[in-house]
Amino acid sequence: MSKEKPRRRLKILTVVFLGIFLFAGFAYANQLVQLKQLQEKKAYYAAIYEDLQTKNAELLATQDLLDDESYMERLARERFKLIKPNEYLVLPSETNEDIETYAGVDDSNVH
């Protein structure tokens, strides 16, 4: 009987250590999976950050342009066809329909 107790104790210790080893292995594998996911997220957000940095630089350059009065005047003239007082707007046109569209007048008032 005395030989069975040490063998039984050895079997129990073997099962306990095997259980601890398996638990540690699964915990380690889980940590590796989480680490990989976090690294992927980091790379994703780093790419987004770089894109936003580029966009921010472009917006700052545009802001500098918008502070320039001559740029704003040119922008207003080109995009919105705005004119200064006592100026005339001359638009290239191929038909009278185009003139009516822009000027809102009929053919009798066009010279």
C-alpha positions as CSV (number, residue, x, y, z in Angstrom):
1,M,0.0,0.0,0.0
2,S,2.8,2.3,0.6
3,K,4.0,2.1,-3.0
4,E,0.5,3.0,-4.4
5,K,0.3,6.3,-2.5
6,P,3.4,7.7,-4.1
7,R,2.3,6.5,-7.5
8,R,-1.2,8.0,-7.0
9,R,0.3,11.2,-5.7
10,L,2.6,11.3,-8.8
11,K,-0.4,10.7,-11.1
12,I,-2.3,13.6,-9.4
13,L,0.7,15.9,-9.6
14,T,1.2,14.9,-13.3
15,V,-2.5,15.7,-14.1
16,V,-2.3,19.0,-12.1
17,F,0.9,20.1,-13.9
18,L,-0.5,19.0,-17.3
19,G,-3.6,21.1,-16.5
20,I,-1.5,24.1,-15.5
21,F,0.7,23.7,-18.6
22,L,-2.4,23.4,-20.9
23,F,-4.0,26.4,-19.3
24,A,-0.8,28.5,-19.7
25,G,-0.6,27.4,-23.3
26,F,-4.1,28.5,-24.1
27,A,-3.7,31.7,-22.2
28,Y,-0.5,32.4,-24.2
29,A,-2.2,31.6,-27.5
30,N,-5.1,33.9,-26.6
31,Q,-2.6,36.7,-25.8
32,L,-0.9,36.2,-29.2
33,V,-4.2,36.5,-31.0
34,Q,-5.1,39.6,-29.1
35,L,-1.6,41.1,-29.8
36,K,-2.0,40.4,-33.5
37,Q,-5.4,42.1,-33.6
38,L,-4.1,45.1,-31.7
39,Q,-1.2,45.4,-34.1
40,E,-3.6,45.3,-37.1
41,K,-5.7,48.0,-35.5
42,K,-2.6,50.1,-34.8
43,A,-1.6,49.8,-38.5
44,Y,-5.1,50.7,-39.6
45,Y,-5.3,53.8,-37.4
46,A,-1.8,54.8,-38.3
47,A,-2.9,54.8,-42.0
48,I,-5.9,56.9,-41.1
49,Y,-3.8,59.3,-39.1
50,E,-1.4,59.8,-42.1
51,D,-4.4,60.5,-44.4
52,L,-5.8,63.0,-41.9
53,Q,-2.3,64.6,-41.5
54,T,-2.2,65.0,-45.3
55,K,-5.7,66.4,-45.5
56,N,-5.0,68.8,-42.6
57,A,-1.9,70.1,-44.5
58,E,-4.0,70.7,-47.6
59,L,-6.7,72.5,-45.6
60,L,-4.1,74.7,-43.9
61,A,-2.8,75.6,-47.4
62,T,-6.3,76.4,-48.5
63,Q,-6.8,78.5,-45.4
64,D,-3.8,80.5,-46.3
65,L,-5.2,81.0,-49.8
66,L,-8.5,82.1,-48.4
67,D,-6.9,84.8,-46.4
68,D,-5.5,86.3,-49.6
69,E,-7.9,89.0,-51.0
70,S,-6.7,88.6,-54.6
71,Y,-7.3,84.9,-54.5
72,M,-10.8,85.4,-53.1
73,E,-11.6,88.0,-55.8
74,R,-10.4,85.7,-58.5
75,L,-12.4,82.8,-57.0
76,A,-15.5,84.9,-56.9
77,R,-15.1,86.0,-60.5
78,E,-14.4,82.6,-61.9
79,R,-16.8,80.4,-59.9
80,F,-19.7,82.8,-59.2
81,K,-19.3,85.2,-62.1
82,L,-19.3,88.2,-59.8
83,I,-18.3,91.6,-61.1
84,K,-17.4,94.9,-59.5
85,P,-19.7,97.9,-59.9
86,N,-19.5,99.5,-63.3
87,E,-18.0,96.3,-64.9
88,Y,-19.6,94.2,-67.6
89,L,-19.6,90.4,-67.7
90,V,-18.6,89.0,-71.1
91,L,-19.2,85.4,-71.7
92,P,-18.3,83.4,-74.8
93,S,-21.4,82.0,-76.4
94,E,-22.4,80.2,-79.5
95,T,-26.1,80.6,-79.5
96,N,-28.6,83.2,-78.3
97,E,-30.0,80.5,-76.0
98,D,-26.8,80.5,-74.0
99,I,-27.0,84.3,-73.6
100,E,-30.6,84.1,-72.4
101,T,-29.6,81.4,-69.9
102,Y,-26.8,83.5,-68.3
103,A,-28.2,87.0,-68.7
104,G,-31.9,86.2,-68.3
105,V,-32.8,88.5,-71.2
106,D,-34.5,88.0,-74.5
107,D,-33.0,88.5,-78.0
108,S,-34.4,92.0,-78.3
109,N,-32.2,93.4,-75.5
110,V,-28.9,91.8,-76.8
111,H,-26.7,94.1,-78.8
